[in-house]
Amino acid sequence: MAMAYVIRQEDMHPFMRRSPVITPGAAVQLYQAEEAAQPLLSLELVHKPFEKGNLFRFSASFARNVMVQQLQDDTMLSMHFQLHGYSDANIRHMGGWPFAANTHNIMYLETPQLDLLFPAQDKYRYFIITLTAGVLQEKFAHIPAVIAPLCEAIHHQRPTRAFDQNLPMQPAMYQVLQDMYNNPFTGDWQSFYLETKTMEMLALQVGQYAALSQDKQPGTALSARDTDTMHAIRAYATANFLEPLSLQGVARSFAINEYQLKKQFRSLFGQTLFQYIHQCKMIYAKEQLNATDKQVSEIAYELGYSHPSHFISSFSKYFGVQPGKSR
């Protein structure tokens, strides 16, 4: 990787400005990159506070590799969702934490200090929901598999993540994030709505992990080599999902047999390879509908569907709404 442009926390002020469109103290705050920073990066940070937490949406494009060093923050319990792009964090007392597209995790950090690396990329998109630590014990103490380790870490002020591996995002998670970002309320109703949706998201995250934990049988843990291979295969699928991929072809490319590929991919990520490819296609379709003027039929053919009606059926089943009504 090419050498990164380094920004320290104390040097970040010239890169960011509060948008004059939204006044300080408003229910929503918007920050954007200064014009001087735009040859290096363009970014937008939207902040929506509510009574027990905060919602942040970070969108950016990076013309070069960028590293933000010695970033310090407050103690927090946070839910992380990487929708598009890639980032890597080196967190004090925890080590590296890479984040690929369409994955999520929950983390507790005690007065964290971290370095963030953003490779050169377009359309980076990341959501963070922060909330008070007591919410876990209050709402989810009856699910010990996930909650107990987090509560113990909070009690001992020890940084931790809920899941050893970031989990693949589910369709319902995208919908919850969209609902939170586009919430129709203001004032106290906005705070109540965002808090309710945060509880829904926590239930989705914890429920997914609990289901995956039940599916795993003793003695089925993957070796480090197999785990690396599966991550490489998922990265390959992420970069090539618009191509006509086949199970046989992917297995051959990574020198493993099809049975190993099917079993190990599902064991690690909780879904089959082609469920993941389908997920990538649906997310891409939704992004194209929201960001471009492309016709539904054009997107359908781009994704490899033989007829737009097949795409409309798949999209509607995945998101619960027809693509024409999703713009």
Secondary structure, 3 states (H helix, E strand, C coil): CCCCEEEEHHHCHHHEEECCCCCCCCCCEEEEECHHHCCCEEEEEEEEEECCEEEEEEEEEECCCEEEEEEECCCEEEEEEEEECCEEEEECCCEEEEECCCEEEEEEECCCEEEEEECCEEEEEEEEEEECCHHHHHHHCCCHHHHHHHHHHHHCCCCEECCCCCEECCHHHHHHHHHHHCCCCCHHHHHHHHHHHHHHHHHHHHHHHHHHHHHCCCCCCCCHHHHHHHHHHHHHHHHHCCCCCCHHHHHHHCCCCHHHHHHHHHHHHCCCHHHHHHHHHHHHHHHHHHHCCCCHHHHHHHCCCCCHHHHHHHHHHHHCCCHHHCC
